[in-house]
């Protein structure tokens, strides 16, 4: 058994392939536990995570680095930290990101995106997604297998969000290559110094928005650049550029990871695969259980604005709380037999993989739709999907490598094989 008490969750790659056991160890000691390396409160319980979500804005701020306690706060907290946070926020990395805004800034900018990501728009986009999936599968099906993360999942999710936004078709392949795979969060300090990790996309999206300002095309970026806040004021072009880049970056990332995890579950569980083939209408429930068991986002960070408590544990003002999504999603106090994959379980949508409350993932419906369409197509065009034993070992002794990151959860690669229907 690993010495979980000595492991630094934020810097030690050794924990990457053993995260569920590490979080279970922490939760067994206390579902709100202050880790010794950076002083962050590790929230691993479901009820305790919901307690934090329910007090967002009032007691807990999202205006803290996405990377949590690394690097530490640029100020020494004392008393109510609202004024200190306002004064030093510009010194904190990643805080130009929508995910780290608080009210009223967050509410106003989120409303801009919410009024664009409508049910009717997503429904119309589903036709494009279905055609894209067919096109991608057509190019793969006769090969009898592929490396699913790069050959399918990454291309699918990037092209879907590019189409939704209105990125010109001639630019889409270049964006796939430019975006690449997410950078590591361990052993590389470069990502921790940026105020916006998507800044490299800004010149491209600013150009798109300037063009739509002069020549509207009826796409999402055209609507975004002509949108106004609820009070009638117009957002700056810089803010619109950040929002468009955020939508693109966030819109492709979670979906790609979710696709790969879905294929891994299918390949590792022939009985579940047979059940889905016989009952394709259950694919949405299957996706929810994949989200619970294999959450694409590992942790979310919040800052305590005042002295407070979570789960009965005292949390001083200025403390960073790390909500461990996988810990809450496998809390046996809320999910019976949490380490078993069961999409018949009660409350299959209770997971927190898309966060909760005011910061719940705005692109969740899009991610669910993408993965559903992909699974429908693959299951209908194959009779069996398997994990490559040559690459990942036999079923009883699989070898999977996760990305070396504490912020996101994803497979470095997944080789699958199939028989055509």
KAJO-V603388 format. One record per run of one state. SS is the DSSP state (hx for helix, st for strand, lp for the rest). FROM is the first residue (numbers start at 1). LEN is the number of residues. If there is no record, write none. Layout:
# KAJO-V603388
SS	FROM	LEN
SS	FROM	LEN
This chain:
# KAJO-V603388
lp	1	3
hx	4	3
lp	7	6
hx	13	17
lp	30	2
st	32	3
lp	35	6
st	41	3
lp	44	2
hx	46	9
lp	55	1
st	56	1
lp	57	3
st	60	2
lp	62	20
hx	82	10
lp	92	6
hx	98	3
lp	101	4
hx	105	10
lp	115	4
hx	119	25
lp	144	1
st	145	3
hx	148	18
lp	166	3
hx	169	11
lp	180	10
hx	190	4
lp	194	5
hx	199	16
lp	215	5
hx	220	6
lp	226	11
hx	237	32
lp	269	1
hx	270	9
lp	279	1
hx	280	14
lp	294	3
st	297	1
lp	298	1
st	299	6
lp	305	3
st	308	3
lp	311	2
st	313	3
lp	316	4
st	320	5
hx	325	5
lp	330	27
hx	357	3
lp	360	4
hx	364	18
st	382	6
lp	388	1
hx	389	4
lp	393	2
hx	395	3
lp	398	4
st	402	1
lp	403	5
st	408	1
lp	409	2
st	411	1
lp	412	3
st	415	6
lp	421	1
